[in-house]
Amino acid sequence: MLEAFLRSWAPEGDPSRVEPAARERLAAALRSIVAQGRAQWPDVTLAPDDLAVDVARRIPSDAADPAAEVERLRAADVYLACALGRGDAAAVRIFEREYVPLLRGVLGKRALPDHLLDDVQQSLREYILVGTHERPGRIHDYRGDGPLRNWLVISAVRMATRAAKRQTPQGEDPEHVAADLLGDAEVELIERRYDGQLDDACAHALQSLPDRERTLLRMQALDGATIDQIGTLYGVHRATAARWIARAKTTIRADARTFLIEQRGLPPEAADAVLELPERQLDVSVSRLLRRSDG
């Protein structure tokens, strides 16, 4: 299981940089995820090596201490999410039994007409579990640093918010319609967004981002450069350029989350929601801040 993790975590790097003591911790952390997952979800079948590969994809490839990164994951939730991502039948049954009623409750608030609510509910499983030819199901985006329940609710909120916006009559504020749909807890999250929390957190994160990463984001967001063009400019494969940009965005998200928790006093779940709730809002915020810095 450890070797499967290392091969997936550092496919182009040198997994030997993980010291022996850290390897022991890493192996123990992986075994713990399997043990906790099987204890909570005994009907779910997930091969340890498959779990290790999926966990590795959730860990930054440049993490200085991958063992610590794995140790902080919510083990049972990650186990179930990995099984869902692989289409395990028992995991899907658990999703239907444990989570679909919860998500229906989120979607069943008063803003959407009945026929649209039915359409959204039918699309929800595909959105989360199946995906499209262009993009896998959103369950693969679950990183494991917060409760799976909260993450699933936020995913449902995203879908419902988009549906509410499409149904908003001309002249109405779509965020107000979405707020009616989502209820008090989600309204609070949207209000935090309006308070400028996301821009403040991203601005703080951008200040500490290395120059190359800022340049990469600026090239993509402001100049419209493609991954292939960036790779050519830096003399690297497009996959390497894509990883650089993904790493920069991951760094911004992590630093912004720390800022919201430590400087603004938000609970971790609220900080996650500010960063995760608005579709593409983090990219929009970063682009806006980069444009301001160029002005």
DOBAGU-549933 format. One record per residue (C-alpha): residue number from 0; residue in three letters; x, y, z. Coordinates in nm, 3 decimals, always signed. Example, Ala and Ser with C-alpha at 12.3 -4.5 7.8 and 13.67 -1.06 7.14 Angstrom:
2
{kolnu = 0 | vomar = ALA | east = +1.230 | north = -0.450 | up = +0.780}
{kolnu = 1 | vomar = SER | east = +1.367 | north = -0.106 | up = +0.714}
end
This chain:
295
{kolnu = 0 | vomar = MET | east = +0.000 | north = +0.000 | up = +0.000}
{kolnu = 1 | vomar = LEU | east = +0.285 | north = +0.239 | up = +0.083}
{kolnu = 2 | vomar = GLU | east = +0.455 | north = +0.180 | up = -0.252}
{kolnu = 3 | vomar = ALA | east = +0.126 | north = +0.236 | up = -0.436}
{kolnu = 4 | vomar = PHE | east = +0.091 | north = +0.568 | up = -0.257}
{kolnu = 5 | vomar = LEU | east = +0.447 | north = +0.678 | up = -0.335}
{kolnu = 6 | vomar = ARG | east = +0.421 | north = +0.584 | up = -0.705}
{kolnu = 7 | vomar = SER | east = +0.105 | north = +0.790 | up = -0.742}
{kolnu = 8 | vomar = TRP | east = +0.211 | north = +1.078 | up = -0.517}
{kolnu = 9 | vomar = ALA | east = +0.547 | north = +1.142 | up = -0.686}
{kolnu = 10 | vomar = PRO | east = +0.525 | north = +0.996 | up = -1.039}
{kolnu = 11 | vomar = GLU | east = +0.798 | north = +1.224 | up = -1.176}
{kolnu = 12 | vomar = GLY | east = +0.973 | north = +1.298 | up = -0.852}
{kolnu = 13 | vomar = ASP | east = +1.185 | north = +1.096 | up = -0.616}
{kolnu = 14 | vomar = PRO | east = +0.979 | north = +0.916 | up = -0.353}
{kolnu = 15 | vomar = SER | east = +1.303 | north = +0.820 | up = -0.180}
{kolnu = 16 | vomar = ARG | east = +1.312 | north = +1.174 | up = -0.037}
{kolnu = 17 | vomar = VAL | east = +1.063 | north = +1.044 | up = +0.221}
{kolnu = 18 | vomar = GLU | east = +1.279 | north = +0.944 | up = +0.512}
{kolnu = 19 | vomar = PRO | east = +1.245 | north = +0.593 | up = +0.665}
{kolnu = 20 | vomar = ALA | east = +1.081 | north = +0.725 | up = +0.982}
{kolnu = 21 | vomar = ALA | east = +0.834 | north = +0.926 | up = +0.775}
{kolnu = 22 | vomar = ARG | east = +0.764 | north = +0.618 | up = +0.564}
{kolnu = 23 | vomar = GLU | east = +0.668 | north = +0.426 | up = +0.876}
{kolnu = 24 | vomar = ARG | east = +0.431 | north = +0.705 | up = +0.981}
{kolnu = 25 | vomar = LEU | east = +0.289 | north = +0.722 | up = +0.630}
{kolnu = 26 | vomar = ALA | east = +0.228 | north = +0.348 | up = +0.616}
{kolnu = 27 | vomar = ALA | east = +0.062 | north = +0.360 | up = +0.957}
{kolnu = 28 | vomar = ALA | east = -0.159 | north = +0.651 | up = +0.851}
{kolnu = 29 | vomar = LEU | east = -0.271 | north = +0.464 | up = +0.539}
{kolnu = 30 | vomar = ARG | east = -0.346 | north = +0.152 | up = +0.742}
{kolnu = 31 | vomar = SER | east = -0.545 | north = +0.366 | up = +0.984}
{kolnu = 32 | vomar = ILE | east = -0.765 | north = +0.498 | up = +0.703}
{kolnu = 33 | vomar = VAL | east = -0.836 | north = +0.140 | up = +0.593}
{kolnu = 34 | vomar = ALA | east = -0.911 | north = +0.029 | up = +0.950}
{kolnu = 35 | vomar = GLN | east = -1.137 | north = +0.322 | up = +1.031}
{kolnu = 36 | vomar = GLY | east = -1.311 | north = +0.301 | up = +0.695}
{kolnu = 37 | vomar = ARG | east = -1.382 | north = -0.069 | up = +0.727}
{kolnu = 38 | vomar = ALA | east = -1.499 | north = -0.022 | up = +1.085}
{kolnu = 39 | vomar = GLN | east = -1.753 | north = +0.243 | up = +0.989}
{kolnu = 40 | vomar = TRP | east = -1.846 | north = +0.101 | up = +0.648}
{kolnu = 41 | vomar = PRO | east = -1.799 | north = -0.278 | up = +0.679}
{kolnu = 42 | vomar = ASP | east = -1.996 | north = -0.353 | up = +0.361}
{kolnu = 43 | vomar = VAL | east = -1.770 | north = -0.138 | up = +0.144}
{kolnu = 44 | vomar = THR | east = -1.496 | north = -0.320 | up = -0.045}
{kolnu = 45 | vomar = LEU | east = -1.195 | north = -0.108 | up = -0.132}
{kolnu = 46 | vomar = ALA | east = -0.856 | north = -0.258 | up = -0.214}
{kolnu = 47 | vomar = PRO | east = -0.580 | north = -0.103 | up = +0.000}
{kolnu = 48 | vomar = ASP | east = -0.367 | north = -0.018 | up = -0.304}
{kolnu = 49 | vomar = ASP | east = -0.664 | north = +0.153 | up = -0.471}
{kolnu = 50 | vomar = LEU | east = -0.721 | north = +0.355 | up = -0.156}
{kolnu = 51 | vomar = ALA | east = -0.353 | north = +0.448 | up = -0.141}
{kolnu = 52 | vomar = VAL | east = -0.361 | north = +0.576 | up = -0.501}
{kolnu = 53 | vomar = ASP | east = -0.673 | north = +0.784 | up = -0.435}
{kolnu = 54 | vomar = VAL | east = -0.534 | north = +0.925 | up = -0.113}
{kolnu = 55 | vomar = ALA | east = -0.209 | north = +1.020 | up = -0.289}
{kolnu = 56 | vomar = ARG | east = -0.409 | north = +1.231 | up = -0.535}
{kolnu = 57 | vomar = ARG | east = -0.539 | north = +1.433 | up = -0.242}
{kolnu = 58 | vomar = ILE | east = -0.190 | north = +1.516 | up = -0.113}
{kolnu = 59 | vomar = PRO | east = +0.015 | north = +1.800 | up = -0.271}
{kolnu = 60 | vomar = SER | east = +0.306 | north = +1.653 | up = -0.464}
{kolnu = 61 | vomar = ASP | east = +0.544 | north = +1.899 | up = -0.301}
{kolnu = 62 | vomar = ALA | east = +0.429 | north = +1.832 | up = +0.055}
{kolnu = 63 | vomar = ALA | east = +0.729 | north = +1.837 | up = +0.288}
{kolnu = 64 | vomar = ASP | east = +0.565 | north = +1.586 | up = +0.523}
{kolnu = 65 | vomar = PRO | east = +0.318 | north = +1.364 | up = +0.333}
{kolnu = 66 | vomar = ALA | east = +0.265 | north = +1.153 | up = +0.643}
{kolnu = 67 | vomar = ALA | east = +0.130 | north = +1.455 | up = +0.832}
{kolnu = 68 | vomar = GLU | east = -0.094 | north = +1.537 | up = +0.536}
{kolnu = 69 | vomar = VAL | east = -0.241 | north = +1.187 | up = +0.540}
{kolnu = 70 | vomar = GLU | east = -0.275 | north = +1.184 | up = +0.918}
{kolnu = 71 | vomar = ARG | east = -0.497 | north = +1.493 | up = +0.915}
{kolnu = 72 | vomar = LEU | east = -0.749 | north = +1.343 | up = +0.670}
{kolnu = 73 | vomar = ARG | east = -1.092 | north = +1.238 | up = +0.794}
{kolnu = 74 | vomar = ALA | east = -1.025 | north = +0.868 | up = +0.756}
{kolnu = 75 | vomar = ALA | east = -1.372 | north = +0.714 | up = +0.736}
{kolnu = 76 | vomar = ASP | east = -1.503 | north = +0.991 | up = +0.511}
{kolnu = 77 | vomar = VAL | east = -1.207 | north = +0.960 | up = +0.274}
{kolnu = 78 | vomar = TYR | east = -1.251 | north = +0.583 | up = +0.264}
{kolnu = 79 | vomar = LEU | east = -1.616 | north = +0.620 | up = +0.162}
{kolnu = 80 | vomar = ALA | east = -1.539 | north = +0.897 | up = -0.089}
{kolnu = 81 | vomar = CYS | east = -1.270 | north = +0.687 | up = -0.256}
{kolnu = 82 | vomar = ALA | east = -1.510 | north = +0.393 | up = -0.279}
{kolnu = 83 | vomar = LEU | east = -1.779 | north = +0.618 | up = -0.428}
{kolnu = 84 | vomar = GLY | east = -1.532 | north = +0.750 | up = -0.681}
{kolnu = 85 | vomar = ARG | east = -1.462 | north = +0.393 | up = -0.789}
{kolnu = 86 | vomar = GLY | east = -1.831 | north = +0.306 | up = -0.812}
{kolnu = 87 | vomar = ASP | east = -1.842 | north = +0.053 | up = -0.529}
{kolnu = 88 | vomar = ALA | east = -2.202 | north = -0.072 | up = -0.509}
{kolnu = 89 | vomar = ALA | east = -2.215 | north = -0.081 | up = -0.128}
{kolnu = 90 | vomar = ALA | east = -2.076 | north = +0.273 | up = -0.109}
{kolnu = 91 | vomar = VAL | east = -2.342 | north = +0.393 | up = -0.353}
{kolnu = 92 | vomar = ARG | east = -2.611 | north = +0.231 | up = -0.138}
{kolnu = 93 | vomar = ILE | east = -2.473 | north = +0.414 | up = +0.166}
{kolnu = 94 | vomar = PHE | east = -2.479 | north = +0.739 | up = -0.029}
{kolnu = 95 | vomar = GLU | east = -2.844 | north = +0.678 | up = -0.118}
{kolnu = 96 | vomar = ARG | east = -2.937 | north = +0.587 | up = +0.237}
{kolnu = 97 | vomar = GLU | east = -2.729 | north = +0.830 | up = +0.441}
{kolnu = 98 | vomar = TYR | east = -2.679 | north = +1.136 | up = +0.224}
{kolnu = 99 | vomar = VAL | east = -2.945 | north = +1.164 | up = -0.045}
{kolnu = 100 | vomar = PRO | east = -3.221 | north = +1.246 | up = +0.209}
{kolnu = 101 | vomar = LEU | east = -2.999 | north = +1.518 | up = +0.353}
{kolnu = 102 | vomar = LEU | east = -2.928 | north = +1.665 | up = +0.010}
{kolnu = 103 | vomar = ARG | east = -3.294 | north = +1.649 | up = -0.085}
{kolnu = 104 | vomar = GLY | east = -3.365 | north = +1.854 | up = +0.225}
{kolnu = 105 | vomar = VAL | east = -3.121 | north = +2.120 | up = +0.108}
{kolnu = 106 | vomar = LEU | east = -3.272 | north = +2.121 | up = -0.240}
{kolnu = 107 | vomar = GLY | east = -3.626 | north = +2.103 | up = -0.114}
{kolnu = 108 | vomar = LYS | east = -3.642 | north = +2.458 | up = +0.017}
{kolnu = 109 | vomar = ARG | east = -3.897 | north = +2.693 | up = -0.129}
{kolnu = 110 | vomar = ALA | east = -3.723 | north = +2.880 | up = -0.410}
{kolnu = 111 | vomar = LEU | east = -3.732 | north = +2.621 | up = -0.691}
{kolnu = 112 | vomar = PRO | east = -4.055 | north = +2.521 | up = -0.867}
{kolnu = 113 | vomar = ASP | east = -4.148 | north = +2.155 | up = -0.828}
{kolnu = 114 | vomar = HIS | east = -4.060 | north = +2.051 | up = -1.184}
{kolnu = 115 | vomar = LEU | east = -3.715 | north = +2.208 | up = -1.158}
{kolnu = 116 | vomar = LEU | east = -3.659 | north = +2.060 | up = -0.813}
{kolnu = 117 | vomar = ASP | east = -3.724 | north = +1.715 | up = -0.959}
{kolnu = 118 | vomar = ASP | east = -3.475 | north = +1.779 | up = -1.239}
{kolnu = 119 | vomar = VAL | east = -3.208 | north = +1.899 | up = -0.996}
{kolnu = 120 | vomar = GLN | east = -3.257 | north = +1.600 | up = -0.767}
{kolnu = 121 | vomar = GLN | east = -3.222 | north = +1.362 | up = -1.062}
{kolnu = 122 | vomar = SER | east = -2.906 | north = +1.538 | up = -1.177}
{kolnu = 123 | vomar = LEU | east = -2.747 | north = +1.543 | up = -0.834}
{kolnu = 124 | vomar = ARG | east = -2.625 | north = +1.184 | up = -0.836}
{kolnu = 125 | vomar = GLU | east = -2.467 | north = +1.225 | up = -1.178}
{kolnu = 126 | vomar = TYR | east = -2.312 | north = +1.557 | up = -1.076}
{kolnu = 127 | vomar = ILE | east = -2.150 | north = +1.410 | up = -0.765}
{kolnu = 128 | vomar = LEU | east = -2.083 | north = +1.048 | up = -0.856}
{kolnu = 129 | vomar = VAL | east = -2.069 | north = +1.013 | up = -1.236}
{kolnu = 130 | vomar = GLY | east = -1.968 | north = +1.337 | up = -1.402}
{kolnu = 131 | vomar = THR | east = -1.932 | north = +1.385 | up = -1.777}
{kolnu = 132 | vomar = HIS | east = -1.685 | north = +1.304 | up = -2.053}
{kolnu = 133 | vomar = GLU | east = -1.510 | north = +1.632 | up = -1.979}
{kolnu = 134 | vomar = ARG | east = -1.512 | north = +1.612 | up = -1.601}
{kolnu = 135 | vomar = PRO | east = -1.538 | north = +1.325 | up = -1.350}
{kolnu = 136 | vomar = GLY | east = -1.792 | north = +1.330 | up = -1.069}
{kolnu = 137 | vomar = ARG | east = -1.739 | north = +1.593 | up = -0.804}
{kolnu = 138 | vomar = ILE | east = -1.671 | north = +1.328 | up = -0.540}
{kolnu = 139 | vomar = HIS | east = -1.314 | north = +1.322 | up = -0.674}
{kolnu = 140 | vomar = ASP | east = -1.277 | north = +1.683 | up = -0.558}
{kolnu = 141 | vomar = TYR | east = -1.337 | north = +1.595 | up = -0.194}
{kolnu = 142 | vomar = ARG | east = -1.001 | north = +1.652 | up = -0.025}
{kolnu = 143 | vomar = GLY | east = -1.079 | north = +1.495 | up = +0.311}
{kolnu = 144 | vomar = ASP | east = -0.997 | north = +1.792 | up = +0.535}
{kolnu = 145 | vomar = GLY | east = -1.358 | north = +1.850 | up = +0.640}
{kolnu = 146 | vomar = PRO | east = -1.666 | north = +1.632 | up = +0.697}
{kolnu = 147 | vomar = LEU | east = -1.794 | north = +1.459 | up = +0.385}
{kolnu = 148 | vomar = ARG | east = -2.146 | north = +1.554 | up = +0.493}
{kolnu = 149 | vomar = ASN | east = -2.061 | north = +1.926 | up = +0.480}
{kolnu = 150 | vomar = TRP | east = -1.882 | north = +1.892 | up = +0.149}
{kolnu = 151 | vomar = LEU | east = -2.179 | north = +1.713 | up = -0.009}
{kolnu = 152 | vomar = VAL | east = -2.418 | north = +1.981 | up = +0.115}
{kolnu = 153 | vomar = ILE | east = -2.197 | north = +2.249 | up = -0.039}
{kolnu = 154 | vomar = SER | east = -2.195 | north = +2.059 | up = -0.370}
{kolnu = 155 | vomar = ALA | east = -2.574 | north = +2.043 | up = -0.362}
{kolnu = 156 | vomar = VAL | east = -2.585 | north = +2.414 | up = -0.278}
{kolnu = 157 | vomar = ARG | east = -2.374 | north = +2.491 | up = -0.586}
{kolnu = 158 | vomar = MET | east = -2.614 | north = +2.306 | up = -0.811}
{kolnu = 159 | vomar = ALA | east = -2.919 | north = +2.462 | up = -0.648}
{kolnu = 160 | vomar = THR | east = -2.769 | north = +2.811 | up = -0.667}
{kolnu = 161 | vomar = ARG | east = -2.709 | north = +2.776 | up = -1.040}
{kolnu = 162 | vomar = ALA | east = -3.062 | north = +2.645 | up = -1.089}
{kolnu = 163 | vomar = ALA | east = -3.204 | north = +2.935 | up = -0.887}
{kolnu = 164 | vomar = LYS | east = -3.008 | north = +3.185 | up = -1.097}
{kolnu = 165 | vomar = ARG | east = -3.139 | north = +3.034 | up = -1.419}
{kolnu = 166 | vomar = GLN | east = -3.493 | north = +3.064 | up = -1.287}
{kolnu = 167 | vomar = THR | east = -3.459 | north = +3.418 | up = -1.150}
{kolnu = 168 | vomar = PRO | east = -3.710 | north = +3.659 | up = -1.311}
{kolnu = 169 | vomar = GLN | east = -3.557 | north = +3.968 | up = -1.468}
{kolnu = 170 | vomar = GLY | east = -3.496 | north = +4.236 | up = -1.210}
{kolnu = 171 | vomar = GLU | east = -3.465 | north = +4.004 | up = -0.909}
{kolnu = 172 | vomar = ASP | east = -3.140 | north = +3.953 | up = -0.726}
{kolnu = 173 | vomar = PRO | east = -3.036 | north = +3.590 | up = -0.792}
{kolnu = 174 | vomar = GLU | east = -2.843 | north = +3.572 | up = -0.466}
{kolnu = 175 | vomar = HIS | east = -3.158 | north = +3.663 | up = -0.274}
{kolnu = 176 | vomar = VAL | east = -3.346 | north = +3.387 | up = -0.455}
{kolnu = 177 | vomar = ALA | east = -3.065 | north = +3.145 | up = -0.376}
{kolnu = 178 | vomar = ALA | east = -3.072 | north = +3.257 | up = -0.013}
{kolnu = 179 | vomar = ASP | east = -3.443 | north = +3.175 | up = +0.006}
{kolnu = 180 | vomar = LEU | east = -3.362 | north = +2.831 | up = -0.128}
{kolnu = 181 | vomar = LEU | east = -3.074 | north = +2.755 | up = +0.102}
{kolnu = 182 | vomar = GLY | east = -3.197 | north = +2.860 | up = +0.443}
{kolnu = 183 | vomar = ASP | east = -3.037 | north = +3.043 | up = +0.734}
{kolnu = 184 | vomar = ALA | east = -2.710 | north = +2.849 | up = +0.760}
{kolnu = 185 | vomar = GLU | east = -2.626 | north = +2.883 | up = +0.392}
{kolnu = 186 | vomar = VAL | east = -2.744 | north = +3.246 | up = +0.386}
{kolnu = 187 | vomar = GLU | east = -2.479 | north = +3.320 | up = +0.647}
{kolnu = 188 | vomar = LEU | east = -2.214 | north = +3.171 | up = +0.418}
{kolnu = 189 | vomar = ILE | east = -2.324 | north = +3.386 | up = +0.125}
{kolnu = 190 | vomar = GLU | east = -2.329 | north = +3.695 | up = +0.346}
{kolnu = 191 | vomar = ARG | east = -1.972 | north = +3.624 | up = +0.449}
{kolnu = 192 | vomar = ARG | east = -1.882 | north = +3.626 | up = +0.083}
{kolnu = 193 | vomar = TYR | east = -2.036 | north = +3.972 | up = +0.048}
{kolnu = 194 | vomar = ASP | east = -1.840 | north = +4.088 | up = +0.351}
{kolnu = 195 | vomar = GLY | east = -1.528 | north = +4.067 | up = +0.135}
{kolnu = 196 | vomar = GLN | east = -1.388 | north = +3.770 | up = +0.321}
{kolnu = 197 | vomar = LEU | east = -1.287 | north = +3.586 | up = +0.009}
{kolnu = 198 | vomar = ASP | east = -1.110 | north = +3.883 | up = -0.151}
{kolnu = 199 | vomar = ASP | east = -0.929 | north = +3.965 | up = +0.175}
{kolnu = 200 | vomar = ALA | east = -0.817 | north = +3.605 | up = +0.220}
{kolnu = 201 | vomar = CYS | east = -0.700 | north = +3.572 | up = -0.142}
{kolnu = 202 | vomar = ALA | east = -0.518 | north = +3.905 | up = -0.126}
{kolnu = 203 | vomar = HIS | east = -0.331 | north = +3.788 | up = +0.183}
{kolnu = 204 | vomar = ALA | east = -0.245 | north = +3.457 | up = +0.013}
{kolnu = 205 | vomar = LEU | east = -0.126 | north = +3.625 | up = -0.307}
{kolnu = 206 | vomar = GLN | east = +0.118 | north = +3.844 | up = -0.113}
{kolnu = 207 | vomar = SER | east = +0.313 | north = +3.539 | up = +0.001}
{kolnu = 208 | vomar = LEU | east = +0.292 | north = +3.349 | up = -0.330}
{kolnu = 209 | vomar = PRO | east = +0.631 | north = +3.314 | up = -0.506}
{kolnu = 210 | vomar = ASP | east = +0.685 | north = +3.532 | up = -0.812}
{kolnu = 211 | vomar = ARG | east = +0.675 | north = +3.246 | up = -1.061}
{kolnu = 212 | vomar = GLU | east = +0.341 | north = +3.122 | up = -0.933}
{kolnu = 213 | vomar = ARG | east = +0.196 | north = +3.474 | up = -0.946}
{kolnu = 214 | vomar = THR | east = +0.325 | north = +3.509 | up = -1.302}
{kolnu = 215 | vomar = LEU | east = +0.169 | north = +3.178 | up = -1.405}
{kolnu = 216 | vomar = LEU | east = -0.168 | north = +3.276 | up = -1.264}
{kolnu = 217 | vomar = ARG | east = -0.147 | north = +3.618 | up = -1.429}
{kolnu = 218 | vomar = MET | east = -0.060 | north = +3.461 | up = -1.766}
{kolnu = 219 | vomar = GLN | east = -0.355 | north = +3.225 | up = -1.747}
{kolnu = 220 | vomar = ALA | east = -0.615 | north = +3.452 | up = -1.587}
{kolnu = 221 | vomar = LEU | east = -0.532 | north = +3.789 | up = -1.746}
{kolnu = 222 | vomar = ASP | east = -0.339 | north = +3.711 | up = -2.062}
{kolnu = 223 | vomar = GLY | east = -0.548 | north = +3.412 | up = -2.163}
{kolnu = 224 | vomar = ALA | east = -0.244 | north = +3.187 | up = -2.211}
{kolnu = 225 | vomar = THR | east = -0.318 | north = +2.816 | up = -2.249}
{kolnu = 226 | vomar = ILE | east = -0.141 | north = +2.539 | up = -2.062}
{kolnu = 227 | vomar = ASP | east = +0.041 | north = +2.445 | up = -2.383}
{kolnu = 228 | vomar = GLN | east = +0.162 | north = +2.802 | up = -2.435}
{kolnu = 229 | vomar = ILE | east = +0.284 | north = +2.828 | up = -2.077}
{kolnu = 230 | vomar = GLY | east = +0.463 | north = +2.495 | up = -2.105}
{kolnu = 231 | vomar = THR | east = +0.635 | north = +2.606 | up = -2.426}
{kolnu = 232 | vomar = LEU | east = +0.741 | north = +2.935 | up = -2.270}
{kolnu = 233 | vomar = TYR | east = +0.901 | north = +2.761 | up = -1.972}
{kolnu = 234 | vomar = GLY | east = +1.034 | north = +2.468 | up = -2.175}
{kolnu = 235 | vomar = VAL | east = +0.836 | north = +2.203 | up = -1.984}
{kolnu = 236 | vomar = HIS | east = +0.567 | north = +1.950 | up = -2.069}
{kolnu = 237 | vomar = ARG | east = +0.210 | north = +2.081 | up = -2.054}
{kolnu = 238 | vomar = ALA | east = +0.139 | north = +1.839 | up = -1.766}
{kolnu = 239 | vomar = THR | east = +0.416 | north = +2.002 | up = -1.564}
{kolnu = 240 | vomar = ALA | east = +0.277 | north = +2.350 | up = -1.637}
{kolnu = 241 | vomar = ALA | east = -0.068 | north = +2.232 | up = -1.535}
{kolnu = 242 | vomar = ARG | east = +0.070 | north = +2.098 | up = -1.206}
{kolnu = 243 | vomar = TRP | east = +0.247 | north = +2.428 | up = -1.138}
{kolnu = 244 | vomar = ILE | east = -0.075 | north = +2.621 | up = -1.180}
{kolnu = 245 | vomar = ALA | east = -0.276 | north = +2.369 | up = -0.978}
{kolnu = 246 | vomar = ARG | east = -0.015 | north = +2.389 | up = -0.702}
{kolnu = 247 | vomar = ALA | east = -0.035 | north = +2.769 | up = -0.698}
{kolnu = 248 | vomar = LYS | east = -0.412 | north = +2.755 | up = -0.663}
{kolnu = 249 | vomar = THR | east = -0.384 | north = +2.493 | up = -0.391}
{kolnu = 250 | vomar = THR | east = -0.138 | north = +2.716 | up = -0.204}
{kolnu = 251 | vomar = ILE | east = -0.371 | north = +3.015 | up = -0.232}
{kolnu = 252 | vomar = ARG | east = -0.664 | north = +2.812 | up = -0.106}
{kolnu = 253 | vomar = ALA | east = -0.468 | north = +2.674 | up = +0.188}
{kolnu = 254 | vomar = ASP | east = -0.321 | north = +3.013 | up = +0.285}
{kolnu = 255 | vomar = ALA | east = -0.660 | north = +3.181 | up = +0.246}
{kolnu = 256 | vomar = ARG | east = -0.819 | north = +2.919 | up = +0.468}
{kolnu = 257 | vomar = THR | east = -0.555 | north = +2.972 | up = +0.735}
{kolnu = 258 | vomar = PHE | east = -0.609 | north = +3.348 | up = +0.713}
{kolnu = 259 | vomar = LEU | east = -0.987 | north = +3.313 | up = +0.757}
{kolnu = 260 | vomar = ILE | east = -0.946 | north = +3.087 | up = +1.059}
{kolnu = 261 | vomar = GLU | east = -0.653 | north = +3.254 | up = +1.233}
{kolnu = 262 | vomar = GLN | east = -0.704 | north = +3.619 | up = +1.139}
{kolnu = 263 | vomar = ARG | east = -1.081 | north = +3.641 | up = +1.098}
{kolnu = 264 | vomar = GLY | east = -1.178 | north = +3.384 | up = +1.357}
{kolnu = 265 | vomar = LEU | east = -1.403 | north = +3.176 | up = +1.131}
{kolnu = 266 | vomar = PRO | east = -1.469 | north = +2.814 | up = +1.230}
{kolnu = 267 | vomar = PRO | east = -1.300 | north = +2.570 | up = +0.989}
{kolnu = 268 | vomar = GLU | east = -1.635 | north = +2.466 | up = +0.838}
{kolnu = 269 | vomar = ALA | east = -1.724 | north = +2.830 | up = +0.766}
{kolnu = 270 | vomar = ALA | east = -1.382 | north = +2.898 | up = +0.616}
{kolnu = 271 | vomar = ASP | east = -1.424 | north = +2.594 | up = +0.391}
{kolnu = 272 | vomar = ALA | east = -1.765 | north = +2.718 | up = +0.285}
{kolnu = 273 | vomar = VAL | east = -1.638 | north = +3.068 | up = +0.200}
{kolnu = 274 | vomar = LEU | east = -1.374 | north = +2.909 | up = -0.023}
{kolnu = 275 | vomar = GLU | east = -1.588 | north = +2.630 | up = -0.168}
{kolnu = 276 | vomar = LEU | east = -1.943 | north = +2.760 | up = -0.195}
{kolnu = 277 | vomar = PRO | east = -1.934 | north = +2.998 | up = -0.494}
{kolnu = 278 | vomar = GLU | east = -1.875 | north = +2.819 | up = -0.825}
{kolnu = 279 | vomar = ARG | east = -1.541 | north = +2.941 | up = -0.964}
{kolnu = 280 | vomar = GLN | east = -1.556 | north = +3.234 | up = -0.725}
{kolnu = 281 | vomar = LEU | east = -1.204 | north = +3.178 | up = -0.596}
{kolnu = 282 | vomar = ASP | east = -1.064 | north = +3.199 | up = -0.951}
{kolnu = 283 | vomar = VAL | east = -1.269 | north = +3.512 | up = -1.014}
{kolnu = 284 | vomar = SER | east = -1.143 | north = +3.672 | up = -0.693}
{kolnu = 285 | vomar = VAL | east = -0.779 | north = +3.591 | up = -0.774}
{kolnu = 286 | vomar = SER | east = -0.817 | north = +3.730 | up = -1.127}
{kolnu = 287 | vomar = ARG | east = -0.971 | north = +4.050 | up = -0.996}
{kolnu = 288 | vomar = LEU | east = -0.691 | north = +4.099 | up = -0.744}
{kolnu = 289 | vomar = LEU | east = -0.421 | north = +4.034 | up = -1.005}
{kolnu = 290 | vomar = ARG | east = -0.583 | north = +4.287 | up = -1.235}
{kolnu = 291 | vomar = ARG | east = -0.586 | north = +4.545 | up = -0.958}
{kolnu = 292 | vomar = SER | east = -0.217 | north = +4.486 | up = -0.886}
{kolnu = 293 | vomar = ASP | east = -0.139 | north = +4.543 | up = -1.254}
{kolnu = 294 | vomar = GLY | east = -0.341 | north = +4.866 | up = -1.263}
end
